[in-house]
Amino acid sequence: MGGPNRIARELEAREIPCFHEEKLARYTTIRIGGPAELLVRPRTVEELSAVLDLARAEDVPVRVLGAGSNVLVSDAGVRGIVLHTRALDEIRFEEGGLVQAGAGVHFPTLVRKATAKGLRGLEAGVGIPGSLGGVLTMNAGAYQFSIGPLVHEVVAVSLSRGPLTLAGDAIDFRYRASSFGRDLIVAHVRLVLAEDEPRAVRADMDKHMRFRKETQPVGVKSSGCIFKNPEGASAGKLLDELGLKGFRLGEARISEVHANFIVHDGAARASEILDLIDIVRTRVRKELSVELETEIMTWN
Ligand SMILES: Cc1cc2nc3c(=O)[nH]c(=O)nc-3n(C[C@H](O)[C@H](O)[C@H](O)COP(=O)(O)OP(=O)(O)OC[C@H]3O[C@@H](n4cnc5c(N)ncnc54)[C@H](O)[C@@H]3O)c2cc1C
């Protein structure tokens, strides 16, 4: 395909960072994934828009990668452009509990910085290892925490319409889904948080982190929860009922700590993870008559 090469030449001329055949395993928390044909790392909304204009002109597919904590990239990798948001990393605290942050900001870092300033609202999400853009797009949540009600406005770039600003209440946040995605890329977010005593917010944040460490695998390679919770049930509990904790396929296995996590020690391939997902889903369908939907995104 000439498109990605032409785009790369143009990006290099404009000094926008881009990398050919970059292995995505090092950009995902599960440490799995083949190369991206062209990985691009814009630093500003203008650079992000420029990349999207070129992709549209050349008809090259674009995917967005935040912290890679909810994607499983195939062993063969992906063609086209992977837009990596990491360099959109500015955080600015404003008056009245407002915080403006780039899509690439590591969410736990944002939570800790807000907490240190006595800003309340994000503390239950401290253990979500995504980027802010990924947290918005996936409408990630934990315990009572959900990002939607805290969003004041979002600067996004549409593949078809260019940059636009959306008011928080105009955004559709659903269970582990939102209006953002392939056509609408989050660039900056303005959140509104409540002002409180730093020590009180810190105590709550620490409590949530302790609880997570007791109930989820930590320090292992995973993409978090594999399946969404079906209506009125917990996917992890269903898998646990079937005795699936510790069940393995090749190098991939169901975590012994939390049955909705697939983990590995570093040698699993994406194909093994996908096969294991298939086996588990089929057993739940046959034995419990429940259809599980994956929460993780698969790229191939
Ligand atoms: C150990 C562990 C614990 C976890 N705990 C939780 C939890 O408690 N609750 C929870 O909800 N999730 C949890 N997750 C899942 C994951 O962290 C969240 O879904 C997170 O929001 C993903 O953010 P990310 O930046 O890593 O997104 P990525 O994995 O990089 O991408 C996920 C999706 O979002 C899209 N995307 C990313 N950034 C943007 C952007 N700027 N604009 C448009 N689209 C974008 C991608 O294209 C992709 O479709 C956990 C994961 C792990 C590994």
Ligand as a Chemical Component Dictionary entry (heavy atoms), coordinates in Angstrom:
data_LIG
# 
_chem_comp.id                   LIG 
_chem_comp.type                 NON-POLYMER 
_chem_comp.pdbx_formal_charge   0 
_chem_comp.three_letter_code    LIG 
# 
loop_
_chem_comp_atom.comp_id 
_chem_comp_atom.atom_id 
_chem_comp_atom.alt_atom_id 
_chem_comp_atom.type_symbol 
_chem_comp_atom.charge 
_chem_comp_atom.model_Cartn_x 
_chem_comp_atom.model_Cartn_y 
_chem_comp_atom.model_Cartn_z 
_chem_comp_atom.pdbx_ordinal 
LIG C1  C1  C 0 -5.358  -4.653 35.543 1  
LIG C2  C2  C 0 -6.504  -3.980 34.845 2  
LIG C3  C3  C 0 -7.553  -3.479 35.611 3  
LIG C4  C4  C 0 -8.642  -2.866 34.974 4  
LIG N1  N1  N 0 -9.670  -2.395 35.739 5  
LIG C5  C5  C 0 -10.739 -1.802 35.151 6  
LIG C6  C6  C 0 -11.832 -1.317 35.932 7  
LIG O1  O1  O 0 -11.849 -1.379 37.152 8  
LIG N2  N2  N 0 -12.871 -0.756 35.270 9  
LIG C7  C7  C 0 -12.901 -0.637 33.914 10 
LIG O2  O2  O 0 -13.886 -0.114 33.373 11 
LIG N3  N3  N 0 -11.861 -1.078 33.148 12 
LIG C8  C8  C 0 -10.793 -1.652 33.728 13 
LIG N4  N4  N 0 -9.747  -2.098 32.955 14 
LIG C9  C9  C 0 -9.813  -1.959 31.487 15 
LIG C10 C10 C 0 -9.147  -0.688 30.927 16 
LIG O3  O3  O 0 -8.171  -0.186 31.802 17 
LIG C11 C11 C 0 -10.194 0.400  30.633 18 
LIG O4  O4  O 0 -11.128 -0.027 29.672 19 
LIG C12 C12 C 0 -9.533  1.699  30.130 20 
LIG O5  O5  O 0 -10.516 2.689  30.044 21 
LIG C13 C13 C 0 -8.875  1.539  28.746 22 
LIG O6  O6  O 0 -8.110  2.702  28.493 23 
LIG P1  P1  P 0 -6.853  2.616  27.503 24 
LIG O7  O7  O 0 -6.309  3.969  27.358 25 
LIG O8  O8  O 0 -5.931  1.559  27.958 26 
LIG O9  O9  O 0 -7.584  2.195  26.173 27 
LIG P2  P2  P 0 -6.996  1.261  25.023 28 
LIG O10 O10 O 0 -6.918  -0.127 25.524 29 
LIG O11 O11 O 0 -5.780  1.855  24.456 30 
LIG O12 O12 O 0 -8.199  1.369  23.982 31 
LIG C14 C14 C 0 -9.480  0.863  24.314 32 
LIG C15 C15 C 0 -10.490 1.369  23.266 33 
LIG O13 O13 O 0 -10.628 2.777  23.387 34 
LIG C16 C16 C 0 -10.256 3.419  22.156 35 
LIG N5  N5  N 0 -9.574  4.672  22.517 36 
LIG C17 C17 C 0 -8.497  4.820  23.345 37 
LIG N6  N6  N 0 -8.185  6.118  23.446 38 
LIG C18 C18 C 0 -9.054  6.793  22.665 39 
LIG C19 C19 C 0 -9.235  8.169  22.335 40 
LIG N7  N7  N 0 -8.435  9.141  22.821 41 
LIG N8  N8  N 0 -10.256 8.523  21.490 42 
LIG C20 C20 C 0 -11.076 7.564  20.958 43 
LIG N9  N9  N 0 -10.945 6.246  21.217 44 
LIG C21 C21 C 0 -9.948  5.874  22.063 45 
LIG C22 C22 C 0 -9.378  2.431  21.428 46 
LIG O14 O14 O 0 -9.410  2.642  20.040 47 
LIG C23 C23 C 0 -10.014 1.104  21.832 48 
LIG O15 O15 O 0 -11.140 0.847  21.041 49 
LIG C24 C24 C 0 -8.659  -2.717 33.560 50 
LIG C25 C25 C 0 -7.574  -3.190 32.803 51 
LIG C26 C26 C 0 -6.504  -3.802 33.440 52 
LIG C27 C27 C 0 -5.355  -4.287 32.604 53 
# 
loop_
_chem_comp_bond.comp_id 
_chem_comp_bond.atom_id_1 
_chem_comp_bond.atom_id_2 
_chem_comp_bond.value_order 
_chem_comp_bond.pdbx_ordinal 
LIG C1  C2  SING 1  
LIG C2  C3  SING 2  
LIG C2  C26 DOUB 3  
LIG C3  C4  DOUB 4  
LIG C4  N1  SING 5  
LIG C4  C24 SING 6  
LIG N1  C5  DOUB 7  
LIG C5  C6  SING 8  
LIG C5  C8  SING 9  
LIG C6  O1  DOUB 10 
LIG C6  N2  SING 11 
LIG N2  C7  SING 12 
LIG C7  O2  DOUB 13 
LIG C7  N3  SING 14 
LIG N3  C8  DOUB 15 
LIG C8  N4  SING 16 
LIG N4  C9  SING 17 
LIG N4  C24 SING 18 
LIG C9  C10 SING 19 
LIG C10 O3  SING 20 
LIG C10 C11 SING 21 
LIG C11 O4  SING 22 
LIG C11 C12 SING 23 
LIG C12 O5  SING 24 
LIG C12 C13 SING 25 
LIG C13 O6  SING 26 
LIG O6  P1  SING 27 
LIG P1  O7  DOUB 28 
LIG P1  O8  SING 29 
LIG P1  O9  SING 30 
LIG O9  P2  SING 31 
LIG P2  O10 DOUB 32 
LIG P2  O11 SING 33 
LIG P2  O12 SING 34 
LIG O12 C14 SING 35 
LIG C14 C15 SING 36 
LIG C15 O13 SING 37 
LIG C15 C23 SING 38 
LIG O13 C16 SING 39 
LIG C16 N5  SING 40 
LIG C16 C22 SING 41 
LIG N5  C17 SING 42 
LIG N5  C21 SING 43 
LIG C17 N6  DOUB 44 
LIG N6  C18 SING 45 
LIG C18 C19 SING 46 
LIG C18 C21 DOUB 47 
LIG C19 N7  SING 48 
LIG C19 N8  DOUB 49 
LIG N8  C20 SING 50 
LIG C20 N9  DOUB 51 
LIG N9  C21 SING 52 
LIG C22 O14 SING 53 
LIG C22 C23 SING 54 
LIG C23 O15 SING 55 
LIG C24 C25 DOUB 56 
LIG C25 C26 SING 57 
LIG C26 C27 SING 58 
# 
